[in-house]
Amino acid sequence: MSSHRSRRPVPLWVTIVIIICMLPVFSFPGLLASCPAADTGARTILWCYPFYVIVAAWFAWASWSERPYITWILLILMLLSHASAWILVSMP
């Protein structure tokens, strides 16, 4: 006998919140242009940033049906990563 729980569908409002939280990643070209050319470590981190946002958004969306609190944790971490990317290029 399997213990398969029924999965709740992801509500539209959750999908919209996830998309809104992803929007700052579109500033990636500006972030890359603002990054000092000599700082290759910062450039490497910046190149990983869009991939992280896409994967975190997908995991946030996929985890809603089983564990909604994981979705909120991932979204908060995503927002913190947006702030971190801006701080990375703005600090001397």
ZATOR-758352 format. One record per residue: z, x, y of N, C-alpha, C in turn. Coordinates in Angstrom, 3 decimals, always signed. Layout:
<rs>
<<Z, X, Y>, <Z, X, Y>, <Z, X, Y>> ...
</rs>
This chain:
<rs>
<<+0.000, +0.838, -1.166>, <+0.000, +0.000, +0.000>, <+0.000, +0.888, +1.236>> <<-0.910, +0.673, +2.118>, <-1.002, +1.526, +3.305>, <-0.158, +0.957, +4.432>> <<+0.368, +1.849, +5.233>, <+1.184, +1.432, +6.379>, <+0.367, +1.587, +7.660>> <<-0.774, +0.986, +7.686>, <-1.668, +1.088, +8.843>, <-1.221, +0.096, +9.918>> <<-0.878, +0.642, +11.076>, <-0.489, -0.217, +12.191>, <-1.737, -0.682, +12.919>> <<-1.658, -1.866, +13.477>, <-2.803, -2.357, +14.244>, <-2.875, -1.610, +15.570>> <<-4.056, -1.204, +15.934>, <-4.261, -0.457, +17.167>, <-4.566, -1.422, +18.296>> <<-3.880, -1.212, +19.403>, <-4.129, -2.033, +20.579>, <-5.356, -1.497, +21.289>> <<-6.183, -2.374, +21.827>, <-7.319, -1.882, +22.606>, <-6.839, -1.317, +23.946>> <<-7.585, -0.372, +24.467>, <-7.235, +0.226, +25.756>, <-7.638, -0.744, +26.856>> <<-6.688, -1.175, +27.699>, <-7.040, -2.104, +28.775>, <-7.942, -1.443, +29.811>> <<-8.692, -2.254, +30.497>, <-9.614, -1.750, +31.515>, <-8.874, -1.017, +32.615>> <<-7.712, -1.509, +33.010>, <-6.989, -0.873, +34.105>, <-6.542, +0.540, +33.738>> <<-6.233, +0.783, +32.464>, <-5.854, +2.128, +32.032>, <-7.058, +3.057, +32.110>> <<-8.204, +2.570, +31.687>, <-9.430, +3.369, +31.779>, <-9.736, +3.714, +33.235>> <<-9.550, +2.760, +34.128>, <-9.801, +3.001, +35.557>, <-8.816, +4.025, +36.110>> <<-7.550, +3.940, +35.727>, <-6.551, +4.915, +36.179>, <-6.912, +6.313, +35.682>> <<-7.346, +6.418, +34.448>, <-7.739, +7.722, +33.900>, <-8.932, +8.282, +34.667>> <<-9.914, +7.447, +34.960>, <-11.086, +7.905, +35.711>, <-10.694, +8.340, +37.117>> <<-9.815, +7.587, +37.757>, <-9.361, +7.959, +39.100>, <-8.627, +9.301, +39.064>> <<-7.832, +9.511, +38.044>, <-7.118, +10.786, +37.917>, <-8.069, +11.951, +37.642>> <<-9.248, +11.659, +37.108>, <-10.237, +12.706, +36.845>, <-11.054, +13.081, +38.081>> <<-11.125, +12.221, +39.062>, <-12.024, +12.418, +40.194>, <-11.888, +13.761, +40.929>> <<-10.679, +14.309, +41.110>, <-10.607, +15.600, +41.808>, <-11.365, +16.740, +41.138>> <<-11.736, +16.595, +39.876>, <-12.483, +17.669, +39.215>, <-13.873, +17.840, +39.830>> <<-14.354, +16.831, +40.538>, <-15.661, +16.952, +41.181>, <-15.639, +17.911, +42.367>> <<-14.460, +18.374, +42.748>, <-14.366, +19.387, +43.799>, <-14.506, +20.797, +43.216>> <<-14.828, +20.891, +41.954>, <-14.949, +22.188, +41.284>, <-15.903, +23.154, +41.985>> <<-17.095, +22.735, +42.412>, <-17.957, +23.693, +43.113>, <-17.313, +24.244, +44.385>> <<-16.605, +23.406, +45.118>, <-15.905, +23.878, +46.312>, <-14.775, +24.828, +45.977>> <<-14.075, +24.551, +44.893>, <-13.000, +25.444, +44.453>, <-13.560, +26.808, +44.066>> <<-14.657, +26.793, +43.350>, <-15.267, +28.051, +42.917>, <-15.777, +28.851, +44.114>> <<-16.302, +28.160, +45.108>, <-16.778, +28.844, +46.310>, <-15.616, +29.416, +47.126>> <<-14.461, +28.770, +47.065>, <-13.293, +29.232, +47.825>, <-12.537, +30.354, +47.125>> <<-12.823, +30.566, +45.858>, <-12.115, +31.580, +45.085>, <-12.560, +32.979, +45.512>> <<-11.619, +33.875, +45.758>, <-12.001, +35.253, +46.100>, <-12.835, +35.879, +44.980>> <<-13.909, +36.553, +45.358>, <-14.826, +37.127, +44.366>, <-14.164, +38.228, +43.543>> <<-13.216, +38.933, +44.111>, <-12.579, +40.046, +43.406>, <-11.572, +39.574, +42.355>> <<-11.105, +38.362, +42.469>, <-10.078, +37.856, +41.555>, <-10.729, +37.207, +40.335>> <<-11.039, +38.019, +39.331>, <-11.719, +37.493, +38.146>, <-10.801, +36.633, +37.285>> <<-9.489, +36.887, +37.320>, <-8.548, +36.069, +36.557>, <-8.521, +34.638, +37.078>> <<-8.533, +34.498, +38.398>, <-8.542, +33.157, +38.991>, <-9.852, +32.441, +38.673>> <<-10.959, +33.182, +38.697>, <-12.252, +32.572, +38.372>, <-12.282, +32.083, +36.924>> <<-11.705, +32.846, +36.020>, <-11.658, +32.441, +34.614>, <-10.852, +31.153, +34.453>> <<-9.707, +31.106, +35.118>, <-8.887, +29.894, +35.055>, <-9.646, +28.712, +35.645>> <<-10.351, +28.938, +36.752>, <-11.110, +27.849, +37.373>, <-12.240, +27.356, +36.473>> <<-12.864, +28.248, +35.727>, <-13.934, +27.806, +34.820>, <-13.392, +26.979, +33.661>> <<-12.134, +27.198, +33.288>, <-11.510, +26.398, +32.225>, <-11.041, +25.033, +32.735>> <<-10.811, +24.931, +34.023>, <-10.250, +23.724, +34.638>, <-11.039, +22.442, +34.347>> <<-12.372, +22.389, +34.534>, <-13.071, +21.132, +34.248>, <-13.016, +20.729, +32.773>> <<-13.064, +21.706, +31.891>, <-12.982, +21.394, +30.458>, <-11.611, +20.825, +30.113>> <<-10.569, +21.392, +30.721>, <-9.220, +20.871, +30.491>, <-9.120, +19.419, +30.951>> <<-9.662, +19.121, +32.115>, <-9.563, +17.767, +32.658>, <-10.293, +16.774, +31.754>> <<-11.458, +17.132, +31.278>, <-12.225, +16.237, +30.407>, <-11.487, +15.992, +29.092>> <<-10.979, +17.048, +28.492>, <-10.266, +16.904, +27.215>, <-8.953, +16.132, +27.405>> <<-8.233, +16.416, +28.483>, <-6.975, +15.697, +28.733>, <-7.235, +14.216, +28.967>> <<-8.309, +13.899, +29.678>, <-8.642, +12.491, +29.922>, <-8.997, +11.788, +28.615>> <<-9.753, +12.460, +27.775>, <-10.113, +11.848, +26.491>, <-8.874, +11.628, +25.622>> <<-7.984, +12.639, +25.577>, <-6.752, +12.479, +24.809>, <-5.872, +11.375, +25.389>> <<-5.817, +11.283, +26.712>, <-5.028, +10.226, +27.346>, <-5.576, +8.855, +26.968>> <<-6.873, +8.719, +26.984>, <-7.501, +7.442, +26.626>, <-7.269, +7.127, +25.144>> <<-7.424, +8.131, +24.293>, <-7.300, +7.918, +22.851>, <-5.854, +7.652, +22.425>> <<-4.902, +8.172, +23.156>, <-3.512, +8.003, +22.742>, <-2.895, +6.694, +23.214>> <<-3.572, +5.979, +24.093>, <-2.984, +4.747, +24.641>, <-2.629, +3.736, +23.555>> <<-3.481, +3.546, +22.565>, <-3.238, +2.490, +21.589>, <-2.024, +2.745, +20.708>> <<-1.703, +3.988, +20.437>, <-0.556, +4.294, +19.582>, <+0.687, +4.676, +20.386>> <<+0.497, +5.526, +21.400>, <+1.639, +6.046, +22.168>, <+1.292, +6.089, +23.654>> <<+1.514, +5.000, +24.368>, <+1.161, +4.963, +25.791>, <+1.919, +5.976, +26.640>> <<+3.118, +6.351, +26.248>, <+3.861, +7.327, +27.047>, <+3.159, +8.685, +27.049>> <<+2.450, +9.018, +25.985>, <+1.676, +10.266, +25.954>, <+0.567, +10.215, +26.997>> <<-0.032, +9.049, +27.173>, <-1.068, +8.893, +28.195>, <-0.510, +9.234, +29.565>> <<+0.666, +8.701, +29.889>, <+1.251, +8.965, +31.209>, <+1.622, +10.429, +31.373>> <<+2.119, +11.054, +30.329>, <+2.451, +12.481, +30.402>, <+1.188, +13.301, +30.654>> <<+0.126, +12.996, +29.933>, <-1.128, +13.734, +30.117>, <-1.704, +13.522, +31.511>> <<-1.595, +12.320, +32.045>, <-2.101, +12.066, +33.391>, <-1.296, +12.820, +34.448>> <<+0.011, +12.879, +34.273>, <+0.837, +13.652, +35.216>, <+0.488, +15.127, +35.143>> <<+0.304, +15.640, +33.935>, <-0.097, +17.046, +33.787>, <-1.473, +17.300, +34.394>> <<-2.371, +16.326, +34.261>, <-3.699, +16.470, +34.852>, <-3.610, +16.544, +36.376>> <<-2.786, +15.682, +36.973>, <-2.617, +15.708, +38.423>, <-1.979, +17.018, +38.883>> <<-1.049, +17.524, +38.104>, <-0.458, +18.823, +38.430>, <-1.478, +19.956, +38.307>> <<-2.398, +19.838, +37.364>, <-3.427, +20.880, +37.229>, <-4.402, +20.837, +38.407>> <<-4.677, +19.647, +38.943>, <-5.510, +19.567, +40.145>, <-4.834, +20.304, +41.296>> <<-3.556, +20.042, +41.490>, <-2.809, +20.712, +42.556>, <-2.770, +22.220, +42.320>> <<-2.586, +22.622, +41.080>, <-2.528, +24.047, +40.758>, <-3.856, +24.746, +41.039>> <<-4.956, +24.080, +40.751>, <-6.267, +24.683, +41.013>, <-6.466, +24.897, +42.508>> <<-6.056, +23.937, +43.321>, <-6.176, +24.106, +44.772>, <-5.254, +25.190, +45.289>> <<-4.046, +25.261, +44.755>, <-3.107, +26.320, +45.169>, <-3.649, +27.684, +44.758>> <<-4.271, +27.764, +43.605>, <-4.826, +29.032, +43.108>, <-5.848, +29.621, +44.074>> <<-6.707, +28.786, +44.631>, <-7.739, +29.319, +45.534>, <-7.278, +29.416, +46.980>> <<-6.205, +28.720, +47.337>, <-5.779, +28.757, +48.744>, <-4.750, +29.824, +49.024>> <<-4.078, +30.325, +48.006>, <-3.080, +31.370, +48.227>, <-3.763, +32.731, +48.352>> <<-3.286, +33.546, +49.278>, <-3.914, +34.886, +49.443>, <-3.602, +35.829, +48.302>> 
</rs>
